[in-house]
Amino acid sequence: MALDQLMLRKYNGIGSPHTVFVLEGVSHVALMAVPGGGVSLQEQAEQSLGAIRTALAKNCPASSVVAQTVFLKDANDQRACQKFLDAHYGAEAPVTTYVLQPPCNGAALAVEAWAIDRNAARIDRQSPHLVSVTYNHVTWVHCGGIIPDAPDGGVYKRSGNAFAKMRGLIEKGAGFDHTVRTWLYLGDIVGPEGETQRYKELNRARTDFYLNVPFGRAHRMKGLRHGMYPASTGIGMGGSDVAMSGLAMDTTRGDVFLLPLENPQQTPAYQYHARHSPHSPKFCRAMAVVLGGAVVTFVSGTASIVDSETKHVGDVTKQTEQTIENIERLIAADNFAAHHLPGAGATLRDIVAVRVYVKRPEDYPKCRAVCQKRFAEAPVIYVVADICRPELLVEIEAVAFSQRTV
């Protein structure tokens, strides 16, 4: 049977748009719940959670949500939203990250949720900020809702504090060097910070914090000689603070390993010239987690950049097309082969979840039209967010699931 028949199923008409994919006999579900506007926050929250509940009951009834991101239009709604979600989940609460990024359709909130079959995996809910999932001798560590507790000190100090909190959480389930994916949210991302820019200060903090961290040391693909960094998204949000979430993977198996991917038509971000940022962004374009005959590829935040330069300034349609082309090239079989892993690779049809960050709300219809054409039936969530370069109008991240010929 074909991969999409045997292991990968996408649904757009039942509950929330979602994908069910079976990884080593364990069902995983990626869901996007975006309510319509015009009703109260609680009604929209009930609508979103009801859609998730309906989708899971129909297609994976034994599953439990382990991590979610809640995108909010109004920061003042977070406390009420958190209270409602806590009551809904009770003892089964997932790691939740609240981000001030308004849904593009005008809703008060939207939810991206990840669930797993509770009968096939051990779920350890250690705290509201940490959930680990173990099956087949592989452990995934989800952490989120990370906000710095340093009293002040600007972006550099608060980012460093948040990284330290992330490390403390991940190290309860795996070493920090096992981190495979991070999300870094920064208010006023391209705004000034002293004599420099806020995003550049975030990059300085990340560079200093990652110094001497041997990412992937235990699980990198054999023969990989260069250093590696986690996949990541560094994106704007409302307000003026920092928030983070992360994902780590640990295993005792010899057939599970990590392969960081770079794009053949892009300069690695960590090699950017100092004119883009004196301390280059320390992340890989994608991180492929190879589990025997399956590959899960976490695609970092991707934009309309070729080599290291922005393309199609002012044209959101062409920027969206270029961004998707970059993702397509990144996950393609020939790029895996160029990274010394023939027999692996994915297409846009293998993508199980997509996030699209749109800088200007008025660009949403044009951006959405391109994404609907290229991403087939993958569940997509669209939010308004500033991007790390003033001229960039859209950024996209994704997760792909594919088979490997062993």
C-alpha positions in Angstrom: 0.0 0.0 0.0 1.1 3.6 -0.5 2.4 5.6 2.4 -0.6 7.9 2.5 -3.0 4.9 2.6 -1.0 2.9 5.1 0.5 5.4 7.5 -0.7 8.9 6.7 -4.3 10.2 6.7 -5.4 13.8 6.4 -8.9 15.1 7.3 -10.4 18.5 6.6 -14.1 17.8 7.1 -14.4 16.3 10.6 -13.9 18.5 13.6 -10.7 20.5 13.1 -8.4 19.9 10.1 -5.9 17.2 11.3 -3.5 14.6 10.2 -3.1 11.1 11.7 0.2 9.4 11.1 1.3 6.1 12.4 5.0 6.1 13.5 6.3 2.6 14.5 2.8 1.4 15.3 1.9 4.4 17.4 -0.8 6.9 16.2 0.1 10.6 16.3 -2.4 13.4 15.5 -1.6 17.0 14.5 -4.7 19.2 14.8 -5.5 22.9 13.9 -8.6 24.4 15.5 -9.5 27.9 14.3 -13.0 29.1 15.3 -15.1 31.6 13.4 -15.2 35.2 14.8 -18.1 37.1 16.3 -18.7 35.1 19.5 -17.2 35.4 23.0 -13.7 34.1 23.9 -15.3 31.2 25.9 -17.5 30.2 23.0 -14.6 30.2 20.7 -12.5 28.2 23.1 -15.3 25.7 23.5 -15.7 25.6 19.7 -11.9 24.9 19.3 -11.7 22.2 22.0 -14.9 20.6 20.8 -13.5 20.4 17.3 -10.4 18.8 18.6 -12.4 16.4 20.7 -14.6 15.4 17.8 -11.6 14.8 15.5 -9.9 12.6 18.0 -13.0 10.7 18.9 -13.7 9.9 15.2 -10.2 9.0 14.0 -8.0 8.2 17.1 -10.3 7.7 20.1 -7.5 6.5 22.5 -5.3 9.6 21.9 -4.4 12.3 24.4 -3.2 15.8 23.7 0.4 16.2 25.0 1.4 19.7 23.6 -0.4 22.7 22.2 0.2 26.3 21.2 -2.6 28.8 21.7 -2.5 31.8 19.5 -4.3 34.9 21.0 -5.6 38.1 19.5 -5.6 40.0 22.9 -3.1 39.5 25.7 -5.8 40.3 28.2 -7.6 37.1 27.3 -4.8 34.8 28.3 -5.8 34.4 32.0 -9.4 33.5 31.1 -8.3 31.2 28.3 -5.9 29.4 30.6 -8.5 29.0 33.3 -10.9 27.5 30.8 -8.3 25.1 29.3 -7.2 23.9 32.7 -10.7 23.1 33.6 -11.2 21.3 30.3 -8.1 19.1 30.5 -7.9 18.6 34.2 -5.2 16.0 35.1 -4.6 15.4 31.4 -3.3 18.9 30.8 -0.8 19.2 27.9 2.2 21.5 27.8 0.7 24.8 26.6 2.4 27.8 25.1 0.4 31.1 24.8 1.6 33.3 22.0 0.2 36.8 21.2 -0.2 36.2 17.4 -3.7 37.0 16.2 -5.3 34.4 14.0 -5.6 35.8 10.4 -9.3 35.1 10.2 -10.1 37.5 13.0 -10.8 34.9 15.7 -9.9 35.6 19.3 -7.8 32.4 19.5 -6.6 29.4 17.5 -5.1 26.2 18.7 -2.4 23.9 17.3 -2.5 20.6 19.2 -0.4 17.4 19.1 -1.9 14.1 20.4 -0.7 10.5 20.8 -2.3 7.1 21.4 -2.2 6.8 25.2 -2.6 3.0 24.9 0.7 2.6 23.0 2.9 5.2 24.7 3.8 6.2 28.3 2.8 9.8 28.9 4.5 11.5 31.9 3.0 14.8 32.7 5.6 16.2 35.0 4.4 19.8 35.2 2.3 22.3 33.2 5.6 23.1 31.3 6.9 19.6 30.8 5.4 16.4 29.3 7.5 13.4 28.1 6.2 10.6 25.8 8.0 7.2 25.5 7.4 4.3 23.2 9.6 1.7 21.5 12.6 2.9 23.6 12.3 6.5 22.2 11.4 9.4 24.5 10.1 12.8 23.2 10.3 15.7 25.7 7.9 18.6 25.2 8.5 21.8 27.1 6.7 25.1 26.7 5.1 28.1 28.2 8.6 29.3 29.1 8.7 33.0 30.1 11.8 34.6 31.7 11.6 35.4 35.4 14.6 37.8 35.3 13.2 41.2 36.5 14.6 43.2 33.6 17.8 43.5 31.6 16.6 43.7 28.1 16.3 41.1 25.4 19.8 39.6 26.0 19.3 38.9 29.7 15.7 37.8 29.4 16.4 35.5 26.5 19.3 33.9 28.4 17.1 33.4 31.4 14.4 31.7 29.2 17.0 29.5 27.6 18.2 28.5 31.1 14.6 27.6 32.1 14.2 25.5 28.9 17.4 23.7 29.7 16.3 23.0 33.2 13.0 21.5 31.9 14.5 19.4 29.1 17.1 18.0 31.5 14.4 16.4 33.6 13.7 14.1 30.6 16.8 14.2 28.5 20.1 16.1 28.1 19.8 19.7 26.7 22.1 18.5 23.9 19.2 16.2 22.8 17.1 19.3 21.8 15.9 18.9 18.2 13.5 21.8 17.8 12.9 25.2 19.5 10.4 28.1 19.0 11.5 31.6 20.1 8.9 34.3 20.2 10.0 37.9 20.6 7.8 41.0 21.0 8.8 43.9 18.7 11.3 41.6 17.0 12.7 44.1 14.5 12.5 47.1 17.0 15.5 48.9 18.4 17.4 47.6 21.5 20.0 50.2 22.5 22.2 50.8 19.5 21.2 47.5 17.9 18.1 45.4 17.1 16.0 43.2 19.4 16.3 40.1 17.2 20.1 40.6 17.0 20.2 40.6 20.8 18.2 37.4 20.8 20.8 35.9 18.5 23.6 37.0 20.8 21.9 35.4 23.7 21.4 32.2 21.8 25.0 32.1 20.6 26.3 32.6 24.1 24.0 30.0 25.6 24.7 27.4 23.0 28.5 27.8 23.3 30.0 24.4 24.0 26.7 22.5 23.9 27.4 19.4 21.8 23.9 19.2 20.2 23.2 15.7 18.8 26.3 14.3 20.3 24.8 10.9 21.2 22.4 10.5 18.3 23.8 12.3 15.2 24.1 10.3 12.0 27.3 8.3 11.7 29.9 10.1 9.6 28.5 13.6 10.4 31.6 15.5 11.3 30.5 19.1 11.6 28.6 20.6 14.5 24.9 20.9 14.6 22.1 23.1 16.0 18.4 22.4 16.6 15.8 23.4 14.1 14.1 26.6 15.1 11.7 29.4 14.5 12.5 32.9 15.7 9.4 35.0 15.1 7.7 38.1 16.4 4.7 38.4 18.6 2.8 41.2 20.4 4.0 42.8 23.5 7.6 43.3 24.4 8.7 40.0 26.1 10.2 36.7 25.2 8.5 33.3 25.2 9.9 29.9 24.2 9.0 26.2 23.8 11.1 23.2 22.7 11.3 19.5 21.8 14.0 17.0 22.6 14.5 13.3 21.7 16.4 10.6 23.4 16.8 6.9 22.8 18.8 3.8 23.5 18.3 2.5 20.0 21.0 2.3 17.4 18.7 2.7 14.4 17.4 6.1 15.6 19.6 9.1 14.7 19.5 12.8 13.8 20.4 14.5 10.5 20.5 18.3 10.3 19.5 19.5 6.9 20.6 22.6 5.0 19.0 24.0 1.8 21.1 23.8 -1.4 19.9 27.3 -2.4 20.3 29.0 1.0 23.3 29.9 3.0 23.2 28.1 6.4 21.8 30.6 8.9 24.7 30.1 11.3 27.0 31.2 8.5 25.2 34.5 7.7 27.4 37.6 7.2 27.6 39.9 10.2 25.5 42.5 8.3 22.5 40.4 8.9 23.3 39.8 12.6 26.7 40.2 14.4 26.0 36.9 16.0 24.4 34.6 13.4 21.2 32.7 14.1 22.2 29.3 15.5 19.8 26.8 13.9 19.7 24.3 11.1 17.1 24.6 8.2 15.5 21.3 9.3 16.1 18.5 11.6 15.4 15.0 10.4 14.8 12.4 13.1 15.3 8.9 11.5 13.5 6.1 13.3 14.3 2.9 11.4 12.3 3.1 8.2 10.5 6.3 9.0 11.7 9.9 9.0 10.1 12.9 10.8 11.5 16.2 9.5 11.0 19.4 11.5 11.3 22.3 9.1 12.5 25.5 10.7 10.9 28.9 10.1 11.5 29.5 6.4 11.2 32.7 4.3 11.8 34.1 0.9 15.6 34.0 1.1 18.0 32.7 -1.5 21.6 32.4 -0.5 21.3 34.9 2.3 19.3 37.6 0.6 15.6 38.4 0.6 13.8 37.9 -2.7 10.6 39.5 -4.1 10.5 42.5 -1.8 7.0 43.9 -1.5 5.3 40.9 -3.3 3.6 38.5 -0.8 2.5 36.1 -3.5 6.0 35.6 -4.8 7.5 35.5 -1.3 5.0 32.7 -0.4 5.8 30.8 -3.5 9.6 31.2 -2.9 9.2 30.1 0.7 7.4 26.9 -0.3 9.9 26.2 -3.0 12.6 26.5 -0.3 10.8 24.0 1.9 10.2 21.6 -1.1 14.0 21.7 -2.0 15.0 21.3 1.7 13.0 18.0 2.3 13.5 16.5 -1.2 15.1 13.1 -1.7 18.0 14.6 -3.6 18.8 16.9 -0.7 18.8 13.9 1.7 21.1 12.1 -0.7 23.4 15.1 -0.8 23.4 14.9 3.0 24.6 11.2 2.7 21.2 9.6 3.4 19.9 8.2 0.1 16.5 6.5 0.3 15.0 9.2 2.4 13.2 12.4 1.5 9.7 13.9 1.4 7.4 15.9 -0.8 4.9 18.6 0.1 2.2 15.8 0.2 4.1 14.3 3.1 3.7 17.4 5.3 1.5 16.7 8.3 1.2 20.2 9.8 2.0 23.8 8.7 2.2 27.1 10.5 2.1 30.3 8.3 3.1 33.6 9.8 1.8 36.6 7.9 3.3 40.1 8.6 0.4 42.2 7.2 -3.2 41.1 7.8 -4.2 42.4 4.4 -1.8 39.9 2.7 -3.6 36.9 4.3 -5.9 36.1 1.3 -3.1 36.1 -1.2 -0.8 34.0 1.0 -3.6 31.6 1.8 -4.4 31.1 -1.9 -0.8 30.0 -2.6 -0.7 27.7 0.5 -4.0 26.0 -0.3 -2.7 25.2 -3.8 0.7 23.8 -2.7 0.0 22.1 0.6 -2.8 19.9 -0.6 -4.9 18.7 2.5 -2.3 19.4 5.2 -3.8 21.2 8.2 -2.6 24.8 8.2 -2.9 27.6 10.8 -2.4 31.2 9.8 -1.4 33.9 12.3 -0.3 37.5 12.1 3.3 38.0 13.2 6.2 40.2 12.5 9.3 38.6 10.9 13.0 38.9 11.6 13.7 41.1 8.6 11.5 44.2 7.9 11.1 43.3 4.2 10.0 39.7 4.8 6.2 39.4 4.5 5.7 35.7 5.3 7.4 32.8 7.2 6.4 29.2 7.1 7.3 26.2 9.2 6.2 22.6 8.8 6.6 18.9 9.9 6.9 16.2 7.3 6.5 12.4 7.8 7.9 10.0 5.2 9.3 6.5 4.7 12.9 5.6 4.2 14.3 2.8 2.1 16.7 0.9 4.5 
